[in-house]
């Protein structure tokens, strides 16, 4: 069964979004709108509650991510935009996948190990089963392509393993596609501004480690000015960035924001030190990021309109998901009609 090319991706509403979320994911979601593939983008609120979320903040953060999608250029006429909990087919398929996935597979997930920390006994069962819900998000649409940052690679490999095992167990070749991860661009892994060995993350205790999409011009400029670097000038080619994690990160951010390749950025700045490069990067970041924050504020002034867009997207998502879920139920041998 050849599968219709279809893009799906999701972002958690937990804390404010970072430049990493933008460059690794959302900016690329927008670019895929013109690809000819159907695009489905989801605020994954059920994933967020695998760790404690204050209910009011969760509601606000869900609208915040939806507003960020819209402000970055997701067009609800071109893409389906909704929040996960409004389409119960995700959790219905997730249960089936909980019965397909093996404990040994889940035990290997590095994100669970990171998030659960030392006291694993105290982690929620939802955090452990998280990747099965993620596979369901994707496969309930039979999505063929999933744009994500590099940190989600292992989860997407697991999604393929779940699809392959389901297809094999139920003797249904090609029932679910083996989804292709789309990990790329010049910034698939944006690193912390304070430590080039750590990913830029909304959960880092230091706000100076990240640029938030809601930061104002002064905050962006200050964070870039204070970003950790080395004393060497910029090299002529990307190979010269080897072993210089902080320098490579800033060049990658510049490239992704400007739409250039790292080669092109270095062709312009080779031989210059960070004293010259950082102000240019700050100027570019302010120019690209602050209009997003302004547009988000404008959209968030009318939460009813955001809820309407999410509700409309959920209906359109459901129209695709429910027939695939029903076919899955029949394949598994579950009796049911809706
Ligand atoms: P989340 O919410 O942590 O991040 C959303 C997206 O942003 C990317 N990202 C980054 N990319 C580059 N550099 C960084 N520093 C950086 N930080 C975050 C992530 O890779 C991701 O693409 N499990 C997912 C959400 C999810 C999902 C899905 C994704 C749930 N269901 C189905 C794809 C398909 C997550 O926690 O992303």
Boltz pocket constraint, residues with backbone or C-beta under 6 A from the ligand:
constraints:
  - pocket:
      binder: B
      contacts: [[A, 8], [A, 9], [A, 10], [A, 11], [A, 12], [A, 13], [A, 20], [A, 21], [A, 22], [A, 23], [A, 24], [A, 25], [A, 26], [A, 44], [A, 47], [A, 133], [A, 134], [A, 137], [A, 138], [A, 146], [A, 147], [A, 148], [A, 149], [A, 150], [A, 151], [A, 152], [A, 155], [A, 187], [A, 188], [A, 189], [A, 190], [A, 191], [A, 199], [A, 200], [A, 201]]
      max_distance: 6.0
